[in-house]
Amino acid sequence: MEAMFADELEGNIYSRFSNSNVTELIEKIKLLEGAEVGWATATGMAAIFSTFGALLSRVDHVLACRSVFGSTHNILTKILSSWDI
């Protein structure tokens, strides 16, 4: 564990940070999609929020329909707008 915490050895340290099931899921999805890298989140909302956070910058615009999921609407209208997006 000491070597893993020091980044000297790869492995699963804490299940909220990484775990073997998620790692296997990512690897299988990468193979199916022919991707070099992958990422998995615990929920769809976590995926939506992390995608917006990774791809958008101040003064960017998002075009979305009115019928998005309620939590997505809150992200778009409250959180992102407070970031000048």
ZAMARVO-824187 format. One record per atom (N, C-alpha, C, O): atom name; residue in three letters; x, y, z. Coordinates in steps of 0.02 Angstrom, whole numbers, plus 50000, padded with zeros to 5 digits. Example, Ala and Ser with C-alpha at 12.3 -4.5 7.8 and 13.67 -1.06 7.14 Angstrom:
residues 2
SITE  atomo  residuo     px     py     pz
SITE      N      ALA  50660  49716  50390
SITE     CA      ALA  50615  49775  50390
SITE      C      ALA  50660  49835  50390
SITE      O      ALA  50712  49834  50423
SITE      N      SER  50642  49888  50354
SITE     CA      SER  50684  49947  50357
SITE      C      SER  50645  50002  50394
SITE      O      SER  50670  50057  50402
end
This chain:
residues 85
SITE  atomo  residuo     px     py     pz
SITE      N      MET  50041  49941  50000
SITE     CA      MET  50000  50000  50000
SITE      C      MET  50043  50063  50000
SITE      O      MET  50028  50112  49966
SITE      N      GLU  50097  50061  50037
SITE     CA      GLU  50141  50120  50039
SITE      C      GLU  50166  50137  49970
SITE      O      GLU  50167  50196  49951
SITE      N      ALA  50185  50087  49931
SITE     CA      ALA  50210  50098  49863
SITE      C      ALA  50154  50125  49817
SITE      O      ALA  50167  50167  49774
SITE      N      MET  50093  50102  49828
SITE     CA      MET  50037  50127  49788
SITE      C      MET  50022  50199  49804
SITE      O      MET  50010  50239  49759
SITE      N      PHE  50022  50217  49868
SITE     CA      PHE  50009  50286  49888
SITE      C      PHE  50065  50332  49863
SITE      O      PHE  50053  50392  49851
SITE      N      ALA  50125  50306  49855
SITE     CA      ALA  50181  50346  49830
SITE      C      ALA  50185  50345  49753
SITE      O      ALA  50232  50372  49725
SITE      N      ASP  50136  50315  49720
SITE     CA      ASP  50134  50309  49647
SITE      C      ASP  50194  50270  49619
SITE      O      ASP  50214  50281  49562
SITE      N      GLU  50222  50226  49659
SITE     CA      GLU  50277  50184  49636
SITE      C      GLU  50250  50118  49607
SITE      O      GLU  50286  50083  49570
SITE      N      LEU  50189  50101  49624
SITE     CA      LEU  50157  50039  49603
SITE      C      LEU  50084  50053  49587
SITE      O      LEU  50050  50087  49625
SITE      N      GLU  50061  50027  49531
SITE     CA      GLU  49990  50037  49514
SITE      C      GLU  49947  49986  49550
SITE      O      GLU  49968  49929  49560
SITE      N      GLY  49888  50007  49569
SITE     CA      GLY  49842  49962  49603
SITE      C      GLY  49782  50001  49629
SITE      O      GLY  49780  50062  49624
SITE      N      ASN  49735  49965  49656
SITE     CA      ASN  49675  49996  49683
SITE      C      ASN  49686  50013  49757
SITE      O      ASN  49696  49969  49799
SITE      N      ILE  49683  50077  49772
SITE     CA      ILE  49696  50102  49839
SITE      C      ILE  49631  50107  49880
SITE      O      ILE  49628  50085  49937
SITE      N      TYR  49581  50136  49848
SITE     CA      TYR  49519  50152  49884
SITE      C      TYR  49463  50148  49833
SITE      O      TYR  49468  50178  49780
SITE      N      SER  49410  50112  49848
SITE     CA      SER  49359  50098  49797
SITE      C      SER  49323  50160  49771
SITE      O      SER  49297  50158  49715
SITE      N      ARG  49321  50214  49808
SITE     CA      ARG  49291  50275  49781
SITE      C      ARG  49338  50310  49733
SITE      O      ARG  49316  50353  49694
SITE      N      PHE  49401  50292  49735
SITE     CA      PHE  49450  50321  49690
SITE      C      PHE  49460  50276  49629
SITE      O      PHE  49462  50301  49573
SITE      N      SER  49465  50212  49640
SITE     CA      SER  49471  50163  49586
SITE      C      SER  49456  50094  49614
SITE      O      SER  49466  50081  49674
SITE      N      ASN  49431  50050  49572
SITE     CA      ASN  49424  49981  49592
SITE      C      ASN  49428  49936  49532
SITE      O      ASN  49420  49959  49475
SITE      N      SER  49440  49873  49543
SITE     CA      SER  49453  49827  49488
SITE      C      SER  49392  49818  49443
SITE      O      SER  49401  49808  49382
SITE      N      ASN  49332  49821  49469
SITE     CA      ASN  49273  49814  49427
SITE      C      ASN  49267  49872  49378
SITE      O      ASN  49252  49861  49319
SITE      N      VAL  49278  49932  49401
SITE     CA      VAL  49274  49991  49357
SITE      C      VAL  49330  49988  49306
SITE      O      VAL  49320  50004  49248
SITE      N      THR  49389  49969  49327
SITE     CA      THR  49446  49963  49281
SITE      C      THR  49431  49913  49226
SITE      O      THR  49446  49926  49168
SITE      N      GLU  49402  49857  49244
SITE     CA      GLU  49385  49806  49193
SITE      C      GLU  49331  49833  49146
SITE      O      GLU  49335  49822  49085
SITE      N      LEU  49281  49867  49172
SITE     CA      LEU  49229  49897  49130
SITE      C      LEU  49260  49945  49079
SITE      O      LEU  49245  49942  49020
SITE      N      ILE  49304  49988  49104
SITE     CA      ILE  49336  50037  49060
SITE      C      ILE  49376  50001  49005
SITE      O      ILE  49372  50020  48947
SITE      N      GLU  49414  49951  49024
SITE     CA      GLU  49455  49914  48975
SITE      C      GLU  49411  49880  48922
SITE      O      GLU  49429  49881  48863
SITE      N      LYS  49355  49851  48942
SITE     CA      LYS  49311  49817  48894
SITE      C      LYS  49276  49868  48848
SITE      O      LYS  49269  49855  48788
SITE      N      ILE  49255  49924  48875
SITE     CA      ILE  49224  49975  48833
SITE      C      ILE  49275  50004  48784
SITE      O      ILE  49258  50016  48726
SITE      N      LYS  49337  50014  48807
SITE     CA      LYS  49389  50038  48762
SITE      C      LYS  49399  49990  48704
SITE      O      LYS  49406  50011  48646
SITE      N      LEU  49400  49925  48718
SITE     CA      LEU  49408  49875  48665
SITE      C      LEU  49349  49877  48616
SITE      O      LEU  49358  49876  48556
SITE      N      LEU  49288  49880  48643
SITE     CA      LEU  49229  49882  48601
SITE      C      LEU  49228  49944  48555
SITE      O      LEU  49207  49940  48498
SITE      N      GLU  49250  50001  48582
SITE     CA      GLU  49247  50064  48546
SITE      C      GLU  49311  50079  48507
SITE      O      GLU  49312  50126  48467
SITE      N      GLY  49363  50040  48517
SITE     CA      GLY  49427  50054  48485
SITE      C      GLY  49459  50117  48511
SITE      O      GLY  49494  50153  48474
SITE      N      ALA  49448  50132  48574
SITE     CA      ALA  49474  50193  48605
SITE      C      ALA  49541  50181  48640
SITE      O      ALA  49556  50125  48660
SITE      N      GLU  49580  50234  48645
SITE     CA      GLU  49644  50229  48680
SITE      C      GLU  49636  50237  48755
SITE      O      GLU  49672  50206  48794
SITE      N      VAL  49589  50279  48776
SITE     CA      VAL  49577  50292  48847
SITE      C      VAL  49502  50290  48861
SITE      O      VAL  49461  50294  48815
SITE      N      GLY  49486  50283  48924
SITE     CA      GLY  49415  50283  48943
SITE      C      GLY  49407  50308  49013
SITE      O      GLY  49455  50315  49051
SITE      N      TRP  49345  50322  49030
SITE     CA      TRP  49329  50349  49096
SITE      C      TRP  49260  50323  49115
SITE      O      TRP  49216  50320  49072
SITE      N      ALA  49250  50305  49176
SITE     CA      ALA  49185  50282  49199
SITE      C      ALA  49165  50323  49261
SITE      O      ALA  49208  50340  49302
SITE      N      THR  49101  50338  49266
SITE     CA      THR  49076  50374  49324
SITE      C      THR  49023  50333  49359
SITE      O      THR  48997  50285  49330
SITE      N      ALA  49008  50351  49420
SITE     CA      ALA  48959  50313  49459
SITE      C      ALA  48887  50327  49437
SITE      O      ALA  48843  50285  49448
SITE      N      THR  48875  50385  49407
SITE     CA      THR  48807  50402  49388
SITE      C      THR  48808  50440  49321
SITE      O      THR  48860  50465  49300
SITE      N      GLY  48751  50442  49290
SITE     CA      GLY  48745  50481  49229
SITE      C      GLY  48756  50555  49240
SITE      O      GLY  48786  50588  49198
SITE      N      MET  48731  50580  49296
SITE     CA      MET  48741  50651  49311
SITE      C      MET  48814  50667  49322
SITE      O      MET  48837  50721  49303
SITE      N      ALA  48851  50622  49352
SITE     CA      ALA  48923  50632  49360
SITE      C      ALA  48957  50634  49292
SITE      O      ALA  49003  50674  49281
SITE      N      ALA  48934  50593  49246
SITE     CA      ALA  48961  50593  49178
SITE      C      ALA  48945  50658  49143
SITE      O      ALA  48989  50688  49111
SITE      N      ILE  48884  50682  49149
SITE     CA      ILE  48864  50744  49117
SITE      C      ILE  48903  50803  49145
SITE      O      ILE  48931  50843  49108
SITE      N      PHE  48907  50807  49211
SITE     CA      PHE  48942  50863  49243
SITE      C      PHE  49016  50863  49226
SITE      O      PHE  49045  50915  49210
SITE      N      SER  49048  50804  49228
SITE     CA      SER  49120  50801  49214
SITE      C      SER  49134  50816  49140
SITE      O      SER  49186  50845  49124
SITE      N      THR  49088  50797  49096
SITE     CA      THR  49097  50813  49025
SITE      C      THR  49092  50889  49014
SITE      O      THR  49135  50918  48980
SITE      N      PHE  49041  50920  49042
SITE     CA      PHE  49035  50993  49036
SITE      C      PHE  49096  51027  49067
SITE      O      PHE  49125  51072  49036
SITE      N      GLY  49116  51005  49126
SITE     CA      GLY  49173  51036  49159
SITE      C      GLY  49238  51029  49121
SITE      O      GLY  49281  51073  49123
SITE      N      ALA  49246  50973  49086
SITE     CA      ALA  49308  50961  49049
SITE      C      ALA  49311  50998  48983
SITE      O      ALA  49364  51019  48961
SITE      N      LEU  49253  51006  48951
SITE     CA      LEU  49253  51032  48883
SITE      C      LEU  49236  51106  48876
SITE      O      LEU  49251  51137  48826
SITE      N      LEU  49204  51134  48927
SITE     CA      LEU  49180  51203  48920
SITE      C      LEU  49226  51252  48957
SITE      O      LEU  49256  51236  49008
SITE      N      SER  49230  51312  48929
SITE     CA      SER  49269  51366  48960
SITE      C      SER  49225  51427  48966
SITE      O      SER  49170  51431  48937
SITE      N      ARG  49248  51475  49004
SITE     CA      ARG  49212  51539  49013
SITE      C      ARG  49192  51567  48945
SITE      O      ARG  49231  51565  48898
SITE      N      VAL  49133  51593  48940
SITE     CA      VAL  49100  51623  48882
SITE      C      VAL  49081  51573  48827
SITE      O      VAL  49056  51594  48775
SITE      N      ASP  49091  51509  48838
SITE     CA      ASP  49065  51459  48791
SITE      C      ASP  48989  51457  48797
SITE      O      ASP  48960  51481  48846
SITE      N      HIS  48956  51429  48747
SITE     CA      HIS  48884  51423  48747
SITE      C      HIS  48864  51349  48740
SITE      O      HIS  48899  51311  48707
SITE      N      VAL  48809  51331  48771
SITE     CA      VAL  48781  51264  48764
SITE      C      VAL  48711  51273  48735
SITE      O      VAL  48671  51312  48760
SITE      N      LEU  48698  51236  48682
SITE     CA      LEU  48632  51236  48652
SITE      C      LEU  48598  51171  48672
SITE      O      LEU  48623  51116  48656
SITE      N      ALA  48541  51176  48707
SITE     CA      ALA  48506  51116  48731
SITE      C      ALA  48431  51125  48723
SITE      O      ALA  48406  51182  48723
SITE      N      CYS  48396  51070  48716
SITE     CA      CYS  48323  51075  48710
SITE      C      CYS  48293  51088  48779
SITE      O      CYS  48326  51079  48830
SITE      N      ARG  48231  51109  48780
SITE     CA      ARG  48197  51125  48843
SITE      C      ARG  48182  51063  48885
SITE      O      ARG  48172  51068  48945
SITE      N      SER  48180  51005  48854
SITE     CA      SER  48157  50945  48889
SITE      C      SER  48214  50902  48917
SITE      O      SER  48207  50841  48922
SITE      N      VAL  48270  50932  48936
SITE     CA      VAL  48325  50894  48967
SITE      C      VAL  48305  50874  49038
SITE      O      VAL  48260  50905  49067
SITE      N      PHE  48337  50824  49064
SITE     CA      PHE  48325  50800  49132
SITE      C      PHE  48334  50859  49181
SITE      O      PHE  48377  50902  49171
SITE      N      GLY  48293  50860  49232
SITE     CA      GLY  48292  50916  49280
SITE      C      GLY  48359  50934  49309
SITE      O      GLY  48376  50993  49314
SITE      N      SER  48398  50884  49328
SITE     CA      SER  48464  50899  49357
SITE      C      SER  48512  50926  49305
SITE      O      SER  48554  50968  49320
SITE      N      THR  48505  50903  49243
SITE     CA      THR  48546  50931  49189
SITE      C      THR  48527  51004  49178
SITE      O      THR  48570  51046  49167
SITE      N      HIS  48463  51019  49181
SITE     CA      HIS  48439  51088  49174
SITE      C      HIS  48470  51132  49228
SITE      O      HIS  48491  51188  49215
SITE      N      ASN  48472  51107  49289
SITE     CA      ASN  48502  51145  49345
SITE      C      ASN  48576  51158  49333
SITE      O      ASN  48601  51212  49346
SITE      N      ILE  48612  51108  49307
SITE     CA      ILE  48683  51118  49292
SITE      C      ILE  48690  51172  49239
SITE      O      ILE  48732  51217  49245
SITE      N      LEU  48649  51168  49187
SITE     CA      LEU  48654  51217  49132
SITE      C      LEU  48635  51287  49154
SITE      O      LEU  48669  51335  49134
SITE      N      THR  48583  51294  49194
SITE     CA      THR  48558  51361  49210
SITE      C      THR  48587  51391  49273
SITE      O      THR  48589  51452  49279
SITE      N      LYS  48608  51350  49319
SITE     CA      LYS  48634  51377  49383
SITE      C      LYS  48709  51372  49389
SITE      O      LYS  48743  51422  49402
SITE      N      ILE  48736  51313  49380
SITE     CA      ILE  48808  51304  49392
SITE      C      ILE  48849  51334  49334
SITE      O      ILE  48892  51376  49345
SITE      N      LEU  48834  51312  49273
SITE     CA      LEU  48874  51336  49217
SITE      C      LEU  48866  51411  49206
SITE      O      LEU  48913  51446  49188
SITE      N      SER  48806  51436  49218
SITE     CA      SER  48797  51508  49209
SITE      C      SER  48838  51548  49260
SITE      O      SER  48859  51604  49247
SITE      N      SER  48848  51519  49318
SITE     CA      SER  48890  51554  49368
SITE      C      SER  48964  51553  49348
SITE      O      SER  49004  51590  49376
SITE      N      TRP  48982  51510  49300
SITE     CA      TRP  49050  51508  49272
SITE      C      TRP  49055  51547  49207
SITE      O      TRP  49104  51541  49170
SITE      N      ASP  49004  51588  49193
SITE     CA      ASP  49002  51628  49131
SITE      C      ASP  48999  51583  49068
SITE      O      ASP  49026  51600  49016
SITE      N      ILE  48966  51526  49075
SITE     CA      ILE  48954  51481  49018
SITE      C      ILE  48881  51485  49002
SITE      O      ILE  48858  51453  48955
end
